[in-house]
Amino acid sequence: LTNSWSSTSARTFRLAPCALSTADFKNGLTVLDDNKQPVKIMEFLHVKPGKGSAFVRTTMKNLITGKTLEKTWRAGEPVELADVVREEAQFSYQ
């Protein structure tokens, strides 16, 4: 029996960062901003003006500094998904 995959191509994997577009925005989604810091999308609004191209206006919260910022994205612009691990924890005070 022969395999249609060559032995090198079957073992070669390329890991690329998970890229989304502005059409995939949802409240609570965590993406990377321009400074490569994780930000959580608090709310977003897709705007289609009568003249010009569409854009997405977002309100985001920086997960490191806690600051709230606003940013306007072009519609369809690629955005990198942040790799964030969420864990539920319980504090024990003594």
MDAnalysis code that builds the backbone (N, CA, C; Angstrom):
import MDAnalysis as mda
import numpy as np

u = mda.Universe.empty(282, n_residues=94, atom_resindex=np.repeat(np.arange(94), 3), trajectory=True)
u.add_TopologyAttr("name", ["N", "CA", "C"] * 94)
u.add_TopologyAttr("resid", np.arange(1, 95))
u.add_TopologyAttr("resname", ["LEU", "THR", "ASN", "SER", "TRP", "SER", "SER", "THR", "SER", "ALA", "ARG", "THR", "PHE", "ARG", "LEU", "ALA", "PRO", "CYS", "ALA", "LEU", "SER", "THR", "ALA", "ASP", "PHE", "LYS", "ASN", "GLY", "LEU", "THR", "VAL", "LEU", "ASP", "ASP", "ASN", "LYS", "GLN", "PRO", "VAL", "LYS", "ILE", "MET", "GLU", "PHE", "LEU", "HIS", "VAL", "LYS", "PRO", "GLY", "LYS", "GLY", "SER", "ALA", "PHE", "VAL", "ARG", "THR", "THR", "MET", "LYS", "ASN", "LEU", "ILE", "THR", "GLY", "LYS", "THR", "LEU", "GLU", "LYS", "THR", "TRP", "ARG", "ALA", "GLY", "GLU", "PRO", "VAL", "GLU", "LEU", "ALA", "ASP", "VAL", "VAL", "ARG", "GLU", "GLU", "ALA", "GLN", "PHE", "SER", "TYR", "GLN"])
u.atoms.positions = np.array([
    [0.830, -1.185, 0.000],
    [0.000, 0.000, 0.000],
    [0.870, 1.242, 0.000],
    [0.494, 2.218, -0.783],
    [1.254, 3.455, -0.815],
    [0.406, 4.578, -0.269],
    [1.061, 5.514, 0.341],
    [0.389, 6.666, 0.916],
    [0.584, 7.853, -0.022],
    [-0.464, 8.633, -0.234],
    [-0.352, 9.767, -1.141],
    [0.449, 10.912, -0.519],
    [0.622, 10.919, 0.793],
    [1.417, 11.945, 1.463],
    [2.860, 11.489, 1.510],
    [3.759, 12.406, 1.274],
    [5.159, 12.052, 1.451],
    [5.479, 12.083, 2.950],
    [6.530, 11.397, 3.320],
    [6.840, 11.301, 4.748],
    [7.232, 12.657, 5.334],
    [7.816, 13.545, 4.533],
    [8.202, 14.847, 5.076],
    [7.008, 15.781, 5.192],
    [6.110, 15.761, 4.224],
    [4.979, 16.689, 4.299],
    [3.974, 16.273, 5.360],
    [3.897, 15.001, 5.682],
    [2.953, 14.547, 6.697],
    [3.420, 14.935, 8.095],
    [4.708, 15.207, 8.264],
    [5.236, 15.528, 9.584],
    [5.562, 17.008, 9.749],
    [5.398, 17.775, 8.714],
    [5.726, 19.189, 8.783],
    [4.467, 19.978, 9.098],
    [4.488, 20.692, 10.206],
    [3.360, 21.515, 10.608],
    [3.840, 22.938, 10.779],
    [3.055, 23.856, 10.346],
    [3.392, 25.263, 10.527],
    [2.349, 25.886, 11.434],
    [2.794, 26.429, 12.545],
    [1.897, 27.067, 13.480],
    [1.900, 28.568, 13.231],
    [0.751, 29.100, 12.881],
    [0.626, 30.532, 12.637],
    [-0.258, 31.123, 13.719],
    [-0.070, 32.406, 14.046],
    [-0.945, 33.017, 15.036],
    [-2.387, 33.028, 14.544],
    [-3.290, 32.845, 15.461],
    [-4.701, 32.787, 15.112],
    [-5.176, 34.199, 14.769],
    [-5.512, 34.423, 13.520],
    [-5.927, 35.750, 13.082],
    [-7.431, 35.771, 12.849],
    [-8.046, 36.807, 13.324],
    [-9.469, 37.034, 13.130],
    [-9.629, 38.303, 12.313],
    [-10.838, 38.570, 11.902],
    [-11.111, 39.860, 11.284],
    [-12.092, 40.612, 12.176],
    [-12.342, 41.863, 11.855],
    [-13.250, 42.665, 12.670],
    [-14.683, 42.148, 12.589],
    [-14.990, 41.331, 11.587],
    [-16.326, 40.738, 11.491],
    [-16.552, 39.694, 12.581],
    [-15.478, 39.180, 13.181],
    [-15.574, 38.153, 14.225],
    [-15.631, 38.728, 15.635],
    [-15.677, 40.063, 15.780],
    [-15.698, 40.678, 17.099],
    [-16.951, 40.297, 17.867],
    [-16.766, 40.017, 19.160],
    [-17.862, 39.756, 20.100],
    [-17.464, 40.410, 21.418],
    [-18.442, 40.785, 22.215],
    [-18.139, 41.343, 23.533],
    [-17.460, 40.266, 24.368],
    [-16.353, 40.627, 25.011],
    [-15.618, 39.676, 25.835],
    [-14.469, 38.997, 25.117],
    [-14.326, 39.207, 23.809],
    [-13.227, 38.617, 23.049],
    [-11.915, 39.292, 23.444],
    [-10.834, 38.524, 23.568],
    [-9.540, 39.062, 23.946],
    [-8.606, 39.018, 22.743],
    [-8.123, 40.191, 22.334],
    [-7.236, 40.313, 21.176],
    [-5.981, 41.080, 21.588],
    [-5.004, 41.140, 20.692],
    [-3.790, 41.912, 20.939],
    [-3.926, 43.273, 20.274],
    [-3.521, 44.330, 20.981],
    [-3.587, 45.675, 20.411],
    [-2.306, 45.973, 19.633],
    [-2.109, 47.225, 19.267],
    [-0.943, 47.616, 18.471],
    [0.369, 47.403, 19.206],
    [0.348, 47.469, 20.538],
    [1.549, 47.279, 21.352],
    [1.745, 45.828, 21.775],
    [0.977, 44.923, 21.181],
    [1.029, 43.483, 21.489],
    [0.662, 43.192, 22.942],
    [-0.243, 43.996, 23.514],
    [-0.753, 43.739, 24.855],
    [-2.185, 43.218, 24.737],
    [-2.582, 42.294, 25.620],
    [-3.940, 41.762, 25.530],
    [-4.979, 42.781, 25.987],
    [-6.024, 42.935, 25.187],
    [-7.142, 43.816, 25.517],
    [-8.438, 43.033, 25.334],
    [-9.403, 43.346, 26.184],
    [-10.706, 42.688, 26.134],
    [-11.696, 43.657, 25.503],
    [-12.439, 43.204, 24.503],
    [-13.419, 44.054, 23.842],
    [-14.644, 44.155, 24.742],
    [-14.920, 45.368, 25.209],
    [-16.059, 45.599, 26.090],
    [-17.335, 45.818, 25.264],
    [-17.237, 46.645, 24.210],
    [-18.356, 46.806, 23.291],
    [-17.828, 47.271, 21.946],
    [-18.597, 46.995, 20.907],
    [-18.183, 47.372, 19.564],
    [-19.413, 47.780, 18.768],
    [-19.173, 48.578, 17.732],
    [-20.250, 49.066, 16.884],
    [-19.755, 49.074, 15.449],
    [-20.443, 48.354, 14.586],
    [-20.089, 48.323, 13.168],
    [-20.831, 49.465, 12.485],
    [-20.089, 50.372, 11.846],
    [-20.667, 51.574, 11.256],
    [-20.481, 51.533, 9.743],
    [-21.570, 51.754, 9.008],
    [-21.520, 51.846, 7.553],
    [-21.955, 53.254, 7.152],
    [-21.007, 54.156, 6.945],
    [-21.401, 55.507, 6.555],
    [-21.914, 55.515, 5.110],
    [-22.687, 56.544, 4.763],
    [-23.206, 56.650, 3.409],
    [-22.103, 56.865, 2.396],
    [-21.036, 57.494, 2.806],
    [-19.909, 57.767, 1.920],
    [-18.651, 57.192, 2.565],
    [-17.855, 56.469, 1.814],
    [-16.638, 55.890, 2.362],
    [-16.822, 54.435, 2.757],
    [-15.766, 53.858, 3.313],
    [-15.806, 52.445, 3.677],
    [-16.298, 52.254, 5.110],
    [-16.741, 51.043, 5.412],
    [-17.264, 50.721, 6.741],
    [-16.111, 50.620, 7.740],
    [-16.442, 50.806, 9.029],
    [-15.449, 50.684, 10.086],
    [-16.118, 50.164, 11.340],
    [-15.295, 49.718, 12.286],
    [-15.777, 49.168, 13.558],
    [-15.180, 50.006, 14.681],
    [-16.029, 50.588, 15.500],
    [-15.598, 51.390, 16.644],
    [-15.694, 50.507, 17.886],
    [-14.587, 50.382, 18.632],
    [-14.563, 49.489, 19.793],
    [-14.160, 50.235, 21.059],
    [-14.661, 49.737, 22.177],
    [-14.203, 50.151, 23.505],
    [-13.549, 48.924, 24.114],
    [-12.271, 49.060, 24.493],
    [-11.498, 47.922, 24.971],
    [-10.868, 48.240, 26.319],
    [-10.598, 47.187, 27.086],
    [-9.938, 47.331, 28.383],
    [-8.630, 46.557, 28.344],
    [-7.528, 47.252, 28.642],
    [-6.218, 46.621, 28.684],
    [-6.162, 45.709, 29.904],
    [-5.798, 44.440, 29.705],
    [-5.791, 43.481, 30.811],
    [-4.571, 43.632, 31.711],
    [-3.537, 44.325, 31.248],
    [-2.340, 44.503, 32.063],
    [-2.435, 45.775, 32.901],
    [-2.788, 46.898, 32.262],
    [-2.830, 48.176, 32.976],
    [-4.209, 48.504, 33.529],
    [-5.266, 47.917, 32.976],
    [-6.621, 48.193, 33.432],
    [-7.243, 49.426, 32.788],
    [-6.523, 50.108, 31.890],
    [-7.051, 51.306, 31.247],
    [-8.081, 50.943, 30.184],
    [-9.077, 51.827, 30.036],
    [-10.079, 51.667, 28.987],
    [-9.692, 52.573, 27.833],
    [-9.721, 52.015, 26.621],
    [-9.361, 52.804, 25.464],
    [-10.342, 52.553, 24.329],
    [-10.408, 53.502, 23.409],
    [-11.271, 53.371, 22.243],
    [-10.409, 53.314, 21.009],
    [-10.803, 52.466, 20.061],
    [-10.056, 52.336, 18.818],
    [-11.030, 52.109, 17.689],
    [-10.699, 52.661, 16.531],
    [-11.497, 52.461, 15.333],
    [-10.705, 51.583, 14.372],
    [-11.330, 50.498, 13.920],
    [-10.711, 49.541, 13.005],
    [-11.405, 49.656, 11.645],
    [-10.675, 49.435, 10.575],
    [-11.301, 49.314, 9.262],
    [-12.033, 47.980, 9.204],
    [-13.151, 47.936, 8.494],
    [-13.919, 46.690, 8.387],
    [-13.084, 45.644, 7.654],
    [-13.025, 44.452, 8.205],
    [-12.273, 43.361, 7.603],
    [-10.795, 43.348, 7.936],
    [-10.343, 44.266, 8.768],
    [-8.925, 44.335, 9.142],
    [-8.559, 43.108, 9.979],
    [-7.414, 42.461, 9.688],
    [-7.024, 41.290, 10.489],
    [-6.573, 41.689, 11.892],
    [-6.986, 40.884, 12.874],
    [-6.676, 41.130, 14.283],
    [-6.144, 39.830, 14.866],
    [-5.105, 39.918, 15.682],
    [-4.511, 38.720, 16.273],
    [-5.183, 38.389, 17.601],
    [-5.580, 37.148, 17.763],
    [-6.221, 36.679, 18.986],
    [-5.172, 36.515, 20.081],
    [-5.488, 36.984, 21.287],
    [-4.554, 36.876, 22.411],
    [-4.673, 35.493, 23.046],
    [-3.544, 34.945, 23.446],
    [-3.510, 33.642, 24.102],
    [-3.607, 33.877, 25.609],
    [-4.817, 33.785, 26.150],
    [-5.076, 34.073, 27.556],
    [-5.653, 32.830, 28.213],
    [-5.114, 32.479, 29.370],
    [-5.617, 31.337, 30.131],
    [-6.485, 31.873, 31.259],
    [-7.729, 31.430, 31.292],
    [-8.650, 31.864, 32.344],
    [-8.831, 30.715, 33.331],
    [-8.635, 31.030, 34.597],
    [-8.793, 30.024, 35.638],
    [-9.686, 30.572, 36.728],
    [-10.493, 29.702, 37.285],
    [-11.334, 30.086, 38.405],
    [-10.537, 29.800, 39.681],
    [-10.473, 30.765, 40.569],
    [-9.690, 30.622, 41.781],
    [-10.516, 31.042, 42.999],
    [-10.173, 30.457, 44.135],
    [-10.830, 30.813, 45.376],
    [-9.740, 31.219, 46.373],
    [-9.884, 32.392, 46.954],
    [-8.903, 32.881, 47.912],
    [-9.228, 32.340, 49.294],
    [-8.194, 31.927, 49.991],
    [-8.384, 31.475, 51.366],
    [-7.641, 32.463, 52.284],
    [-8.408, 33.166, 53.092],
    [-7.830, 34.153, 53.998],
    [-7.654, 33.529, 55.372],
    [-6.551, 33.865, 56.025],
    [-6.296, 33.285, 57.341],
    [-6.316, 34.338, 58.409],
])
